[in-house]
Amino acid sequence: MRIICNVSIVEIIGTMQGVITKEDVFGALRGVFDPELGTDIVELGMVQDVEITPAGVVTLGIALTIAECPMRSQIEDDAVRKVSALRGVTDVHIDIRAMTQKQRSGVMERARKTARDNAEPTRIDPKTRVIAVGSGKGGVGKSSVSVNLAVGISDLGYRVGLLDADIWGFSIPRMLGTSERLEANDDKVIIPVRVHGIEVVSTGLIVESEETALMWRGLMLSKALEQFLHQVDWGELDYLIIDLPPGTGDIQMALSRLLPQAEMVVVTTPQKAAQKVAIRVADMARRSYMPVVGVIENMAGFVCNHGDRYDLFGSGGGRELADSIGVPLIGAIPLDAGVVEGGDSGNPVARFAPTSAAGTALNATAQRVVELVPPVEDETCTARIARLVEALEAQPV
């Protein structure tokens, strides 16, 4: 009987003689975890040098995010213990150093990717398209865009959920005209409120009144989002629209970890100030491995009854932002009093005034989102290739 294996004669002899290789050392160090970043120091790129003398002395160059990292002693002790257990090792020395800014960025990127890859399953079906609507700053109309996107996509015949993840600044219930309370079933699972044909969850449907202030800190915000994803019976959805709080804080980072399938739409207004802030959201999304679908420019000019156009907030910011991050501009929503009226009365303009300037633009934007991120069952290889080609063509040369 012939036994075939991939181990070379040299490796067998080396093992029998107790010769240590760098591969052995790296293998042992994969058992050393950074408790804060949640993965091993090899995967994180923290092991920079491995030197082995003929006498079996191993010297490790380990770079920490900061030289006085609180976990330094634990990482050093674990590394010495793991490597010392290798056959042929007589001594272990650790050379601790601090990372450069570039190296720290790379480590955090790998840590975020690992967290996404190891995310626990939520009650959101993996086939559900998750569209996170983000902005760099408040006041750009992100929530009104989220509401009208949800309604517009629903009117195209899809099953849609809307999660108000702006935990402090909840406004979705008002914009949809509902004051119902969230309730749990016998299995202690929260049932969304159904309004205008979409499934809705918001902290505004939990608090006593619309005027109640939620004084929660960062960890509680992340836990609230986690509960909305793990303890809500969302049912079968084609799309879940998530209205994010402005900025790049705890909620945004938690979302990328909890819902690896999430993709982002960035909302900005035309002026440079909003555009430059919004680019940070796109940067955060990409560094968290969350694809950016495109840019929506809100408040993109005002056309009066006489037909004259006024660019009250400037012009071109949305296009410039889209070009700078290499994604399409998927919508330009004009200033329209109907958006405000619809939000105050709970009648989204995309449905209740579909032929208005803003209603027309919002419904076209919803159609464009569906084209760029089609339902899973409708997506073909050809459609996926077309999306990739379009994204490449949109990138600046």
LOVOSE-704265 format. One record per residue (C-alpha): residue number from 1; chain; x, y, z. Coordinates in pm, 1 decimal. Layout:
BEGIN
+-----+-------+----------+----------+----------+
|  nr | kette |       px |       py |       pz |
+-----+-------+----------+----------+----------+
| NUM |     A |        X |        Y |        Z |
...
+-----+-------+----------+----------+----------+
This chain:
BEGIN
+-----+-------+----------+----------+----------+
|  nr | kette |       px |       py |       pz |
+-----+-------+----------+----------+----------+
|   1 |     A |      0.0 |      0.0 |      0.0 |
|   2 |     A |    138.7 |    339.6 |    -98.3 |
|   3 |     A |     67.6 |    644.3 |    121.4 |
|   4 |     A |     80.2 |    983.2 |    -51.9 |
|   5 |     A |    122.6 |   1302.7 |    146.5 |
|   6 |     A |    245.4 |   1658.1 |     87.9 |
|   7 |     A |    508.3 |   1664.6 |    363.6 |
|   8 |     A |    863.3 |   1679.8 |    226.8 |
|   9 |     A |   1149.4 |   1461.6 |    351.3 |
|  10 |     A |   1334.1 |   1775.6 |    467.0 |
|  11 |     A |   1034.7 |   1878.9 |    679.9 |
|  12 |     A |   1011.4 |   1530.5 |    834.5 |
|  13 |     A |   1380.1 |   1526.9 |    922.0 |
|  14 |     A |   1360.6 |   1881.8 |   1057.5 |
|  15 |     A |   1068.2 |   1789.9 |   1280.0 |
|  16 |     A |   1246.6 |   1480.4 |   1409.4 |
|  17 |     A |   1555.8 |   1685.4 |   1491.4 |
|  18 |     A |   1356.1 |   1961.6 |   1660.9 |
|  19 |     A |   1443.9 |   2228.5 |   1403.0 |
|  20 |     A |   1213.0 |   2527.6 |   1441.6 |
|  21 |     A |   1081.4 |   2703.3 |   1132.7 |
|  22 |     A |    912.7 |   3040.2 |   1100.2 |
|  23 |     A |    599.8 |   2859.9 |    988.9 |
|  24 |     A |    597.8 |   2675.3 |   1322.5 |
|  25 |     A |    627.5 |   3002.5 |   1510.9 |
|  26 |     A |    352.3 |   3174.5 |   1312.4 |
|  27 |     A |    132.3 |   2870.4 |   1364.6 |
|  28 |     A |    180.4 |   2891.7 |   1741.3 |
|  29 |     A |    116.2 |   3265.2 |   1744.1 |
|  30 |     A |   -222.4 |   3214.1 |   1577.9 |
|  31 |     A |   -329.4 |   3105.0 |   1922.5 |
|  32 |     A |   -248.3 |   3447.7 |   2068.2 |
|  33 |     A |   -547.8 |   3682.3 |   2056.4 |
|  34 |     A |   -577.4 |   4053.4 |   2105.0 |
|  35 |     A |   -876.8 |   4058.9 |   2342.9 |
|  36 |     A |   -982.9 |   4406.9 |   2235.2 |
|  37 |     A |   -971.5 |   4344.7 |   1859.6 |
|  38 |     A |  -1108.2 |   3992.0 |   1880.2 |
|  39 |     A |   -871.0 |   3800.5 |   1654.6 |
|  40 |     A |   -518.1 |   3657.5 |   1656.0 |
|  41 |     A |   -205.8 |   3870.6 |   1629.7 |
|  42 |     A |    -94.0 |   3700.2 |   1307.9 |
|  43 |     A |   -421.5 |   3775.3 |   1131.8 |
|  44 |     A |   -395.1 |   4135.0 |   1253.2 |
|  45 |     A |    -43.5 |   4172.3 |   1112.8 |
|  46 |     A |    104.4 |   4247.5 |   1454.4 |
|  47 |     A |    387.7 |   3994.2 |   1418.4 |
|  48 |     A |    648.2 |   4183.6 |   1217.8 |
|  49 |     A |    970.1 |   3986.8 |   1270.6 |
|  50 |     A |   1061.9 |   3630.6 |   1361.6 |
|  51 |     A |   1427.0 |   3538.6 |   1412.8 |
|  52 |     A |   1546.0 |   3191.6 |   1511.6 |
|  53 |     A |   1902.7 |   3106.4 |   1612.8 |
|  54 |     A |   2056.3 |   2759.6 |   1565.8 |
|  55 |     A |   2043.7 |   2723.4 |   1944.0 |
|  56 |     A |   1663.0 |   2755.0 |   1938.6 |
|  57 |     A |   1632.0 |   3111.7 |   2065.8 |
|  58 |     A |   1330.4 |   3282.6 |   1909.1 |
|  59 |     A |   1303.1 |   3661.7 |   1893.6 |
|  60 |     A |    966.0 |   3807.3 |   1804.2 |
|  61 |     A |    901.7 |   4160.1 |   1683.7 |
|  62 |     A |    543.2 |   4239.7 |   1786.1 |
|  63 |     A |    387.5 |   4574.6 |   1702.4 |
|  64 |     A |    102.4 |   4695.9 |   1922.5 |
|  65 |     A |   -139.0 |   4971.8 |   1830.5 |
|  66 |     A |     30.9 |   5178.0 |   2101.5 |
|  67 |     A |    347.6 |   5087.2 |   2291.5 |
|  68 |     A |    169.9 |   5103.2 |   2629.6 |
|  69 |     A |   -130.6 |   4901.4 |   2517.5 |
|  70 |     A |   -331.4 |   4783.6 |   2823.9 |
|  71 |     A |   -322.6 |   4429.7 |   2683.7 |
|  72 |     A |     55.3 |   4434.1 |   2635.4 |
|  73 |     A |    140.7 |   4201.7 |   2926.3 |
|  74 |     A |   -123.3 |   3948.0 |   2831.2 |
|  75 |     A |    -15.5 |   3940.9 |   2466.6 |
|  76 |     A |    352.4 |   3908.1 |   2562.9 |
|  77 |     A |    286.2 |   3629.2 |   2814.8 |
|  78 |     A |     63.0 |   3437.3 |   2572.6 |
|  79 |     A |    318.7 |   3469.1 |   2291.3 |
|  80 |     A |    604.0 |   3344.0 |   2512.2 |
|  81 |     A |    396.6 |   3052.1 |   2641.1 |
|  82 |     A |    275.2 |   2943.8 |   2296.0 |
|  83 |     A |    614.7 |   2962.5 |   2125.9 |
|  84 |     A |    801.1 |   2807.9 |   2420.7 |
|  85 |     A |    582.1 |   2500.1 |   2385.7 |
|  86 |     A |    730.2 |   2427.6 |   2041.2 |
|  87 |     A |    980.0 |   2146.7 |   2027.5 |
|  88 |     A |   1334.8 |   2276.4 |   2002.0 |
|  89 |     A |   1271.2 |   2624.9 |   2141.9 |
|  90 |     A |   1514.3 |   2709.3 |   2422.2 |
|  91 |     A |   1419.9 |   3071.3 |   2488.7 |
|  92 |     A |   1182.7 |   3340.5 |   2365.1 |
|  93 |     A |   1247.5 |   3715.3 |   2351.7 |
|  94 |     A |    982.6 |   3974.4 |   2270.7 |
|  95 |     A |   1062.6 |   4305.3 |   2103.8 |
|  96 |     A |    756.3 |   4527.4 |   2153.8 |
|  97 |     A |    716.1 |   4830.4 |   1929.9 |
|  98 |     A |    443.4 |   5078.9 |   1843.6 |
|  99 |     A |    268.1 |   5077.2 |   1506.9 |
| 100 |     A |    275.0 |   5363.3 |   1263.3 |
| 101 |     A |    -51.4 |   5537.2 |   1180.9 |
| 102 |     A |    -71.2 |   5347.5 |    851.9 |
| 103 |     A |    -17.3 |   5015.8 |   1027.1 |
| 104 |     A |   -283.8 |   5098.7 |   1286.9 |
| 105 |     A |   -532.1 |   5175.3 |   1011.0 |
| 106 |     A |   -453.8 |   4842.1 |    846.8 |
| 107 |     A |   -500.9 |   4652.5 |   1174.2 |
| 108 |     A |   -835.6 |   4817.0 |   1243.1 |
| 109 |     A |   -949.7 |   4738.9 |    890.2 |
| 110 |     A |   -863.7 |   4371.2 |    932.4 |
| 111 |     A |  -1033.5 |   4365.4 |   1273.7 |
| 112 |     A |  -1351.9 |   4513.0 |   1128.3 |
| 113 |     A |  -1350.8 |   4258.3 |    846.0 |
| 114 |     A |  -1308.8 |   3972.6 |   1094.7 |
| 115 |     A |  -1595.5 |   4104.8 |   1306.2 |
| 116 |     A |  -1818.9 |   4119.5 |    998.2 |
| 117 |     A |  -1720.9 |   3769.2 |    888.0 |
| 118 |     A |  -1800.7 |   3630.7 |   1234.7 |
| 119 |     A |  -2124.3 |   3821.6 |   1286.9 |
| 120 |     A |  -2401.8 |   3629.3 |   1463.5 |
| 121 |     A |  -2713.4 |   3565.2 |   1255.0 |
| 122 |     A |  -2993.5 |   3818.4 |   1295.7 |
| 123 |     A |  -3365.4 |   3794.4 |   1218.7 |
| 124 |     A |  -3297.1 |   3968.6 |    889.1 |
| 125 |     A |  -3306.0 |   3707.2 |    615.3 |
| 126 |     A |  -2966.7 |   3691.5 |    436.2 |
| 127 |     A |  -3157.2 |   3736.5 |    109.8 |
| 128 |     A |  -3301.8 |   4070.0 |    224.5 |
| 129 |     A |  -3137.6 |   4369.5 |     59.0 |
| 130 |     A |  -3029.0 |   4609.5 |    332.9 |
| 131 |     A |  -2994.0 |   4974.4 |    230.0 |
| 132 |     A |  -2848.6 |   5201.7 |    498.1 |
| 133 |     A |  -2918.6 |   5569.4 |    437.7 |
| 134 |     A |  -2637.1 |   5777.7 |    585.5 |
| 135 |     A |  -2521.1 |   6137.1 |    592.3 |
| 136 |     A |  -2220.1 |   6324.8 |    720.8 |
| 137 |     A |  -2423.3 |   6582.7 |    909.7 |
| 138 |     A |  -2776.2 |   6649.4 |   1027.2 |
| 139 |     A |  -3025.0 |   6866.9 |    845.3 |
| 140 |     A |  -2976.6 |   6726.5 |    495.7 |
| 141 |     A |  -3312.3 |   6547.4 |    483.4 |
| 142 |     A |  -3182.5 |   6195.5 |    535.9 |
| 143 |     A |  -3493.3 |   6076.4 |    722.7 |
| 144 |     A |  -3735.9 |   6213.7 |    465.6 |
| 145 |     A |  -3530.5 |   6042.2 |    194.5 |
| 146 |     A |  -3540.1 |   5715.1 |    393.1 |
| 147 |     A |  -3917.8 |   5728.9 |    436.3 |
| 148 |     A |  -3986.7 |   5810.9 |     73.1 |
| 149 |     A |  -3741.3 |   5549.6 |    -51.5 |
| 150 |     A |  -3918.2 |   5285.8 |    160.6 |
| 151 |     A |  -4260.6 |   5391.6 |     32.7 |
| 152 |     A |  -4137.4 |   5425.6 |   -325.7 |
| 153 |     A |  -3981.1 |   5079.1 |   -327.5 |
| 154 |     A |  -4295.2 |   4936.3 |   -166.6 |
| 155 |     A |  -4504.8 |   5089.5 |   -444.7 |
| 156 |     A |  -4290.1 |   4901.3 |   -694.6 |
| 157 |     A |  -4434.7 |   4582.5 |   -548.3 |
| 158 |     A |  -4168.1 |   4481.7 |   -298.0 |
| 159 |     A |  -4193.9 |   4387.6 |     69.2 |
| 160 |     A |  -4017.8 |   4663.5 |    261.1 |
| 161 |     A |  -3913.5 |   4724.0 |    620.5 |
| 162 |     A |  -3798.3 |   5056.6 |    765.5 |
| 163 |     A |  -3572.7 |   5067.7 |   1071.6 |
| 164 |     A |  -3528.6 |   5404.1 |   1241.3 |
| 165 |     A |  -3173.2 |   5361.7 |   1372.6 |
| 166 |     A |  -3147.7 |   5728.9 |   1462.6 |
| 167 |     A |  -3207.6 |   5626.9 |   1823.1 |
| 168 |     A |  -3185.3 |   5975.7 |   1973.9 |
| 169 |     A |  -3334.7 |   6173.3 |   1687.5 |
| 170 |     A |  -3620.0 |   5946.1 |   1584.2 |
| 171 |     A |  -3858.9 |   6110.0 |   1337.7 |
| 172 |     A |  -3985.6 |   5819.6 |   1129.3 |
| 173 |     A |  -4314.4 |   5769.6 |   1322.5 |
| 174 |     A |  -4409.5 |   6134.6 |   1267.6 |
| 175 |     A |  -4323.7 |   6117.9 |    897.0 |
| 176 |     A |  -4538.1 |   5807.0 |    856.1 |
| 177 |     A |  -4822.6 |   5937.7 |   1071.5 |
| 178 |     A |  -4826.2 |   5656.4 |   1326.7 |
| 179 |     A |  -4841.3 |   5661.8 |   1704.8 |
| 180 |     A |  -4888.1 |   5287.3 |   1753.2 |
| 181 |     A |  -4673.9 |   5112.1 |   2013.0 |
| 182 |     A |  -4438.7 |   4823.5 |   1948.4 |
| 183 |     A |  -4558.1 |   4503.8 |   2116.1 |
| 184 |     A |  -4410.5 |   4160.6 |   2174.9 |
| 185 |     A |  -4574.5 |   3827.8 |   2102.7 |
| 186 |     A |  -4590.2 |   3522.5 |   2332.1 |
| 187 |     A |  -4234.0 |   3432.0 |   2234.3 |
| 188 |     A |  -4114.4 |   3775.7 |   2352.4 |
| 189 |     A |  -4036.1 |   3876.6 |   1995.6 |
| 190 |     A |  -4117.1 |   4234.1 |   1891.3 |
| 191 |     A |  -4371.7 |   4277.6 |   1612.8 |
| 192 |     A |  -4312.8 |   4576.8 |   1380.9 |
| 193 |     A |  -4585.9 |   4833.6 |   1327.4 |
| 194 |     A |  -4732.6 |   4810.2 |    978.6 |
| 195 |     A |  -4806.2 |   5149.0 |    827.4 |
| 196 |     A |  -4848.7 |   5252.6 |    464.9 |
| 197 |     A |  -4778.5 |   4889.7 |    371.2 |
| 198 |     A |  -4429.8 |   4875.9 |    525.1 |
| 199 |     A |  -4295.6 |   4721.5 |    847.6 |
| 200 |     A |  -4164.4 |   4992.1 |   1082.2 |
| 201 |     A |  -3951.9 |   4983.8 |   1398.9 |
| 202 |     A |  -3837.4 |   5292.4 |   1587.5 |
| 203 |     A |  -3756.3 |   5397.1 |   1942.7 |
| 204 |     A |  -4024.7 |   5658.0 |   1879.1 |
| 205 |     A |  -4274.1 |   5369.8 |   1900.6 |
| 206 |     A |  -4145.3 |   5275.8 |   2247.1 |
| 207 |     A |  -4111.9 |   5603.6 |   2438.0 |
| 208 |     A |  -4407.2 |   5767.8 |   2608.9 |
| 209 |     A |  -4435.3 |   6056.6 |   2366.5 |
| 210 |     A |  -4262.1 |   6223.2 |   2074.8 |
| 211 |     A |  -4115.1 |   6481.3 |   2313.6 |
| 212 |     A |  -3944.3 |   6223.9 |   2540.7 |
| 213 |     A |  -3564.2 |   6255.3 |   2540.9 |
| 214 |     A |  -3355.7 |   5939.8 |   2526.9 |
| 215 |     A |  -3039.5 |   5998.9 |   2729.3 |
| 216 |     A |  -2845.9 |   5691.1 |   2624.0 |
| 217 |     A |  -2472.0 |   5655.3 |   2579.3 |
| 218 |     A |  -2287.5 |   5485.1 |   2296.6 |
| 219 |     A |  -2302.1 |   5127.3 |   2425.5 |
| 220 |     A |  -2677.8 |   5149.7 |   2482.3 |
| 221 |     A |  -2724.8 |   5281.7 |   2128.4 |
| 222 |     A |  -2541.8 |   4983.4 |   1983.5 |
| 223 |     A |  -2739.3 |   4743.3 |   2203.5 |
| 224 |     A |  -3065.4 |   4900.7 |   2091.4 |
| 225 |     A |  -2972.0 |   4843.6 |   1728.1 |
| 226 |     A |  -2866.6 |   4488.5 |   1810.1 |
| 227 |     A |  -3205.6 |   4418.5 |   1971.6 |
| 228 |     A |  -3391.8 |   4562.8 |   1673.8 |
| 229 |     A |  -3208.3 |   4314.5 |   1453.1 |
| 230 |     A |  -3214.3 |   4011.2 |   1685.1 |
| 231 |     A |  -3548.4 |   4046.1 |   1864.9 |
| 232 |     A |  -3783.4 |   4180.0 |   1596.5 |
| 233 |     A |  -3987.9 |   3947.4 |   1376.6 |
| 234 |     A |  -3929.5 |   4127.2 |   1046.8 |
| 235 |     A |  -4079.9 |   3847.8 |    840.2 |
| 236 |     A |  -3990.4 |   3801.8 |    476.1 |
| 237 |     A |  -3860.7 |   4127.9 |    331.7 |
| 238 |     A |  -3719.5 |   4213.5 |     -7.0 |
| 239 |     A |  -3566.2 |   4536.2 |    124.9 |
| 240 |     A |  -3484.3 |   4679.0 |    466.3 |
| 241 |     A |  -3420.3 |   5053.5 |    466.5 |
| 242 |     A |  -3222.0 |   5176.8 |    767.1 |
| 243 |     A |  -3230.4 |   5544.3 |    857.8 |
| 244 |     A |  -2893.1 |   5602.1 |   1025.7 |
| 245 |     A |  -2807.4 |   5888.2 |   1258.7 |
| 246 |     A |  -2575.1 |   6146.1 |   1102.8 |
| 247 |     A |  -2200.3 |   6098.8 |   1128.0 |
| 248 |     A |  -1969.8 |   5801.6 |   1177.0 |
| 249 |     A |  -2038.5 |   5685.7 |   1531.4 |
| 250 |     A |  -2136.8 |   5376.3 |   1727.0 |
| 251 |     A |  -2450.6 |   5290.8 |   1530.1 |
| 252 |     A |  -2273.1 |   5296.6 |   1194.1 |
| 253 |     A |  -1989.2 |   5077.2 |   1319.6 |
| 254 |     A |  -2230.2 |   4833.8 |   1486.9 |
| 255 |     A |  -2435.5 |   4804.0 |   1167.9 |
| 256 |     A |  -2137.6 |   4697.2 |    959.7 |
| 257 |     A |  -2065.9 |   4425.8 |   1216.1 |
| 258 |     A |  -2423.6 |   4304.8 |   1264.9 |
| 259 |     A |  -2541.0 |   4311.0 |    901.4 |
| 260 |     A |  -2257.9 |   4217.1 |    666.8 |
| 261 |     A |  -2494.6 |   4235.8 |    367.1 |
| 262 |     A |  -2571.0 |   4605.5 |    428.5 |
| 263 |     A |  -2498.4 |   4858.4 |    155.2 |
| 264 |     A |  -2504.6 |   5235.8 |    190.2 |
| 265 |     A |  -2665.2 |   5528.2 |     13.7 |
| 266 |     A |  -2508.9 |   5863.8 |    105.5 |
| 267 |     A |  -2734.2 |   6171.2 |    126.9 |
| 268 |     A |  -2585.6 |   6517.1 |     82.6 |
| 269 |     A |  -2697.3 |   6865.1 |    -13.1 |
| 270 |     A |  -2533.4 |   7057.5 |   -298.3 |
| 271 |     A |  -2305.3 |   7286.7 |    -97.0 |
| 272 |     A |  -1936.7 |   7208.4 |    -49.9 |
| 273 |     A |  -1959.3 |   7194.6 |    329.7 |
| 274 |     A |  -2211.5 |   6910.2 |    323.9 |
| 275 |     A |  -2024.5 |   6730.6 |     46.1 |
| 276 |     A |  -1691.8 |   6733.9 |    231.5 |
| 277 |     A |  -1857.1 |   6601.5 |    548.0 |
| 278 |     A |  -2051.3 |   6334.9 |    358.0 |
| 279 |     A |  -1733.6 |   6190.7 |    209.0 |
| 280 |     A |  -1633.6 |   6081.5 |    559.3 |
| 281 |     A |  -1942.2 |   5859.5 |    576.6 |
| 282 |     A |  -1846.0 |   5696.3 |    248.4 |
| 283 |     A |  -1492.5 |   5645.7 |    379.1 |
| 284 |     A |  -1624.8 |   5485.9 |    698.2 |
| 285 |     A |  -1853.7 |   5255.4 |    498.2 |
| 286 |     A |  -1574.9 |   5130.8 |    275.7 |
| 287 |     A |  -1331.7 |   5084.2 |    561.6 |
| 288 |     A |  -1604.3 |   4875.1 |    728.3 |
| 289 |     A |  -1648.7 |   4670.7 |    407.0 |
| 290 |     A |  -1991.2 |   4820.4 |    341.2 |
| 291 |     A |  -2036.6 |   4892.4 |    -32.0 |
| 292 |     A |  -2158.7 |   5239.8 |   -125.4 |
| 293 |     A |  -2442.9 |   5210.1 |   -377.9 |
| 294 |     A |  -2454.8 |   5575.2 |   -473.9 |
| 295 |     A |  -2520.3 |   5935.4 |   -374.0 |
| 296 |     A |  -2853.4 |   6115.6 |   -339.3 |
| 297 |     A |  -2842.7 |   6493.8 |   -360.9 |
| 298 |     A |  -3126.1 |   6645.0 |   -158.1 |
| 299 |     A |  -3248.9 |   7007.3 |   -174.8 |
| 300 |     A |  -3111.3 |   7025.1 |   -529.4 |
| 301 |     A |  -3252.8 |   7358.6 |   -635.4 |
| 302 |     A |  -3596.5 |   7519.2 |   -621.7 |
| 303 |     A |  -3822.1 |   7586.9 |   -920.3 |
| 304 |     A |  -4083.2 |   7855.3 |   -857.3 |
| 305 |     A |  -4429.2 |   7874.9 |  -1014.3 |
| 306 |     A |  -4290.8 |   8093.1 |  -1293.7 |
| 307 |     A |  -4043.7 |   7824.7 |  -1395.2 |
| 308 |     A |  -3731.2 |   8002.9 |  -1268.7 |
| 309 |     A |  -3476.4 |   7783.4 |  -1090.3 |
| 310 |     A |  -3287.6 |   7895.0 |   -782.6 |
| 311 |     A |  -2992.4 |   7697.8 |   -644.5 |
| 312 |     A |  -3038.0 |   7808.6 |   -285.9 |
| 313 |     A |  -2775.7 |   7567.5 |   -153.2 |
| 314 |     A |  -2536.5 |   7583.8 |   -446.6 |
| 315 |     A |  -2508.4 |   7320.5 |   -715.7 |
| 316 |     A |  -2298.1 |   7024.4 |   -820.6 |
| 317 |     A |  -2204.3 |   6894.4 |   -476.1 |
| 318 |     A |  -2379.4 |   6562.4 |   -518.7 |
| 319 |     A |  -2216.8 |   6497.4 |   -854.8 |
| 320 |     A |  -1874.0 |   6590.5 |   -721.9 |
| 321 |     A |  -1916.4 |   6360.2 |   -422.8 |
| 322 |     A |  -2031.0 |   6072.1 |   -642.1 |
| 323 |     A |  -1739.8 |   6121.7 |   -880.8 |
| 324 |     A |  -1485.9 |   6148.5 |   -598.9 |
| 325 |     A |  -1586.7 |   5814.4 |   -444.9 |
| 326 |     A |  -1652.2 |   5642.5 |   -777.7 |
| 327 |     A |  -2025.5 |   5572.8 |   -747.4 |
| 328 |     A |  -2329.3 |   5694.6 |   -944.1 |
| 329 |     A |  -2543.2 |   5993.7 |   -853.5 |
| 330 |     A |  -2871.5 |   5807.2 |   -822.7 |
| 331 |     A |  -3104.8 |   6094.3 |   -746.4 |
| 332 |     A |  -3137.5 |   6472.5 |   -723.5 |
| 333 |     A |  -3436.3 |   6575.9 |   -511.0 |
| 334 |     A |  -3549.4 |   6938.0 |   -555.0 |
| 335 |     A |  -3668.1 |   7162.2 |   -274.9 |
| 336 |     A |  -4042.7 |   7112.2 |   -252.0 |
| 337 |     A |  -4281.0 |   7230.0 |     20.3 |
| 338 |     A |  -4475.0 |   6908.1 |    -36.9 |
| 339 |     A |  -4196.0 |   6707.9 |    128.2 |
| 340 |     A |  -4232.9 |   6907.2 |    449.7 |
| 341 |     A |  -4612.4 |   6893.2 |    439.5 |
| 342 |     A |  -4607.9 |   6519.1 |    374.4 |
| 343 |     A |  -4362.8 |   6460.0 |    658.3 |
| 344 |     A |  -4566.2 |   6665.5 |    904.9 |
| 345 |     A |  -4895.8 |   6502.3 |    810.8 |
| 346 |     A |  -4761.8 |   6147.1 |    781.6 |
| 347 |     A |  -4832.8 |   6125.8 |    407.5 |
| 348 |     A |  -4499.8 |   6071.9 |    224.3 |
| 349 |     A |  -4483.4 |   6272.9 |    -95.3 |
| 350 |     A |  -4357.3 |   5975.5 |   -300.4 |
| 351 |     A |  -4699.6 |   5813.2 |   -259.8 |
| 352 |     A |  -4943.6 |   6094.7 |   -192.4 |
| 353 |     A |  -4803.8 |   6347.8 |   -440.8 |
| 354 |     A |  -4622.6 |   6128.2 |   -693.1 |
| 355 |     A |  -4648.6 |   6379.9 |   -977.6 |
| 356 |     A |  -4499.9 |   6668.9 |   -778.0 |
| 357 |     A |  -4139.9 |   6770.0 |   -844.3 |
| 358 |     A |  -4007.9 |   6596.1 |   -534.4 |
| 359 |     A |  -4246.2 |   6299.9 |   -564.6 |
| 360 |     A |  -4135.2 |   6234.3 |   -921.8 |
| 361 |     A |  -3766.7 |   6258.9 |   -828.0 |
| 362 |     A |  -3802.8 |   6036.9 |   -520.1 |
| 363 |     A |  -3987.6 |   5765.2 |   -708.7 |
| 364 |     A |  -3724.7 |   5775.0 |   -984.3 |
| 365 |     A |  -3456.9 |   5741.7 |   -715.6 |
| 366 |     A |  -3636.8 |   5442.4 |   -561.7 |
| 367 |     A |  -3649.8 |   5280.0 |   -906.5 |
| 368 |     A |  -3278.5 |   5346.6 |   -951.1 |
| 369 |     A |  -3194.4 |   5186.9 |   -615.1 |
| 370 |     A |  -3385.2 |   4873.8 |   -715.1 |
| 371 |     A |  -3196.5 |   4865.2 |  -1046.5 |
| 372 |     A |  -2859.0 |   4895.5 |   -872.4 |
| 373 |     A |  -2947.7 |   4655.1 |   -589.5 |
| 374 |     A |  -3211.8 |   4420.5 |   -733.6 |
| 375 |     A |  -3395.3 |   4166.1 |   -519.2 |
| 376 |     A |  -3193.5 |   3849.6 |   -475.8 |
| 377 |     A |  -3426.3 |   3630.3 |   -678.5 |
| 378 |     A |  -3421.4 |   3880.2 |   -967.1 |
| 379 |     A |  -3045.4 |   3919.2 |   -981.9 |
| 380 |     A |  -2866.4 |   3727.5 |  -1255.4 |
| 381 |     A |  -2498.1 |   3692.8 |  -1335.7 |
| 382 |     A |  -2550.8 |   3931.0 |  -1627.2 |
| 383 |     A |  -2706.5 |   4191.2 |  -1398.7 |
| 384 |     A |  -2419.6 |   4157.7 |  -1149.3 |
| 385 |     A |  -2161.3 |   4202.5 |  -1426.2 |
| 386 |     A |  -2349.3 |   4508.9 |  -1552.7 |
| 387 |     A |  -2337.6 |   4661.6 |  -1203.9 |
| 388 |     A |  -1964.6 |   4601.1 |  -1178.0 |
| 389 |     A |  -1900.5 |   4752.2 |  -1519.0 |
| 390 |     A |  -2112.6 |   5055.0 |  -1435.0 |
| 391 |     A |  -1927.4 |   5105.5 |  -1106.7 |
| 392 |     A |  -1590.8 |   5084.5 |  -1283.0 |
| 393 |     A |  -1700.4 |   5331.4 |  -1549.6 |
| 394 |     A |  -1816.4 |   5572.8 |  -1280.5 |
| 395 |     A |  -1474.3 |   5580.3 |  -1112.8 |
| 396 |     A |  -1257.1 |   5881.3 |  -1193.9 |
| 397 |     A |   -959.5 |   5814.8 |  -1418.3 |
+-----+-------+----------+----------+----------+
